[in-house]
């Protein structure tokens, strides 16, 4: 899907079924991307979106979690916030509230309990933090 969004050839985007469905579901999304295609290369647009994601998680969500309870262990990997199971629902709620208040767009945050031993978890973290 991201290939379609970052494709700067308008004739290929406009005829894509994926793009038509995205525009029906998320009104204005394509005009947002078309505006950026006029000013940014696909690479610069991708970097901008990564910065926005980083700002949202690191500068908005994590401080709100720690404000709520500074004993909650949090680890971030891209747009994921890892914590221990006992705080999962609190972190999920805070993420949803913070994203909504920051972007004015509701977002369903998935809660996933990792059923892995500590060695597997360390490997997952190392693999995703390179």
MINU-427567 format. One line per 4 residues: number of its first residue (from 1); their letters; for each residue x negated, y, z negated of C-alpha. Coordinates in pm, 1 decimal. Each point is the difference from the previous one (the first is absolute). Layout:
NUM = a = X,Y,Z ~ ...
//
This chain:
1 = xxxx = 0.0,0.0,0.0 ~ -281.9,243.4,-82.9 ~ -136.8,-50.7,351.6 ~ 320.4,151.2,134.2
5 = xxxx = -4.0,292.0,-242.4 ~ -363.6,84.5,66.1 ~ 23.8,-45.2,376.5 ~ -47.3,346.0,145.5
9 = xxxx = 140.0,-98.2,342.5 ~ 355.2,131.2,-25.2 ~ 134.5,-206.6,292.4 ~ -100.1,-323.1,-177.2
13 = xxxx = 150.6,109.6,-332.1 ~ 331.9,122.5,136.1 ~ 88.8,-326.4,173.9 ~ -92.7,-220.4,-295.4
17 = xxxx = 280.3,-187.7,-176.1 ~ -194.7,31.7,-326.0 ~ -4.0,377.6,32.5 ~ 371.0,15.6,85.5
21 = xxxx = 86.6,-205.3,-310.9 ~ -231.9,207.2,-221.9 ~ 156.5,322.3,123.7 ~ 350.8,-135.3,-69.0
25 = xxxx = -96.5,-107.8,-352.4 ~ -226.1,296.0,-86.4 ~ 136.9,309.6,172.6 ~ -271.7,247.3,89.0
29 = xxxx = -289.9,-243.0,-45.3 ~ -99.4,3.6,364.8 ~ 16.8,378.6,29.6 ~ -233.3,11.5,-302.3
33 = xxxx = -249.7,-227.3,176.8 ~ 39.7,181.0,332.8 ~ -82.7,329.2,-170.9 ~ -318.7,-147.8,-137.4
37 = xxxx = -95.7,-159.1,331.2 ~ -12.5,349.3,145.0 ~ -259.2,109.9,-255.6 ~ -174.1,-312.3,-124.7
41 = xxxx = -165.2,-304.8,149.5 ~ 135.3,-334.6,-117.4 ~ -307.2,-43.1,-220.0 ~ 45.3,340.1,-166.1
45 = xxxx = 370.4,-70.4,-53.4 ~ -84.3,-334.1,-164.2 ~ -251.1,172.0,-229.0 ~ 254.8,266.8,-89.7
49 = xxxx = 258.0,-264.5,-93.2 ~ -259.1,-181.8,-211.6 ~ -73.7,325.9,-183.5 ~ 370.4,55.2,-62.2
53 = xxxx = 36.5,-355.4,-133.5 ~ -306.8,45.0,-219.0 ~ 128.6,331.5,-136.1 ~ 339.5,-149.3,-76.0
57 = xxxx = -137.9,-301.0,-188.6 ~ -312.2,144.5,-166.2 ~ 111.1,356.9,-67.5 ~ 370.5,-49.1,-67.2
61 = xxxx = 94.5,-358.6,-94.0 ~ -294.8,-104.7,-217.3 ~ 5.2,315.0,-216.7 ~ 375.4,-45.9,-56.1
65 = xxxx = -55.4,-362.7,-104.9 ~ -270.8,103.0,-246.0 ~ 212.3,290.5,-125.5 ~ 277.4,-249.5,-74.9
69 = xxxx = -237.0,-238.5,-177.6 ~ -375.5,40.3,11.4 ~ -41.3,-359.7,-115.5 ~ 129.4,-137.7,332.5
73 = xxxx = -289.6,-147.0,196.2 ~ 20.4,111.7,363.2 ~ -216.9,-88.2,297.1 ~ 68.9,135.9,346.5
77 = xxxx = -61.5,-162.0,336.4 ~ 122.0,219.0,286.7 ~ 371.9,51.7,-68.4 ~ 19.1,-270.9,-267.1
81 = xxxx = -17.0,48.0,-372.9 ~ -105.1,-308.5,-191.6 ~ 82.8,-42.6,-365.9 ~ 75.0,-278.5,-246.0
85 = xxxx = 343.6,-167.7,15.9 ~ 132.2,157.2,-321.2 ~ -18.8,347.8,157.8 ~ 110.2,-96.1,352.4
89 = xxxx = 354.9,133.6,-18.9 ~ -111.8,327.0,-161.7 ~ -263.2,53.7,270.5 ~ 253.0,-83.3,272.6
93 = xxxx = 253.7,248.9,-139.2 ~ -260.5,275.3,-42.5 ~ -128.3,-54.9,354.8 ~ 351.2,22.6,144.6
97 = xxxx = 84.8,312.6,-203.6 ~ -329.2,172.9,81.1 ~ 15.9,-75.7,370.5 ~ 360.2,123.8,14.1
101 = xxxx = -77.5,321.8,-187.7 ~ -311.3,65.3,211.4 ~ 130.1,-90.5,346.9 ~ 374.9,41.9,-51.2
105 = xxxx = 33.0,-343.1,163.8 ~ 111.0,-307.1,-194.5 ~ -229.0,-297.1,28.1 ~ 44.4,-353.5,-124.2
109 = xxxx = -316.8,-109.8,-173.7 ~ -51.5,-374.2,-5.7 ~ -99.4,-166.6,-323.2 ~ -214.3,-304.4,57.6
113 = xxxx = -141.5,-211.1,-280.3 ~ -333.2,-149.8,94.1 ~ -13.2,-359.4,-111.8 ~ -372.9,-35.9,31.1
117 = xxxx = -275.7,-88.0,-236.7 ~ -254.0,266.1,-90.1 ~ -260.1,-118.6,253.9 ~ 252.5,25.4,284.9
121 = xxxx = 105.6,345.8,-120.0 ~ -361.8,120.8,-13.3 ~ -53.2,-131.3,352.4 ~ 314.0,180.7,120.1
125 = xxxx = -117.1,327.4,-152.0 ~ -353.8,-28.7,136.0 ~ 129.4,-90.8,348.7 ~ 234.1,299.2,11.9
129 = xx = -237.5,254.7,-150.4 ~ -278.3,-20.2,257.8
//
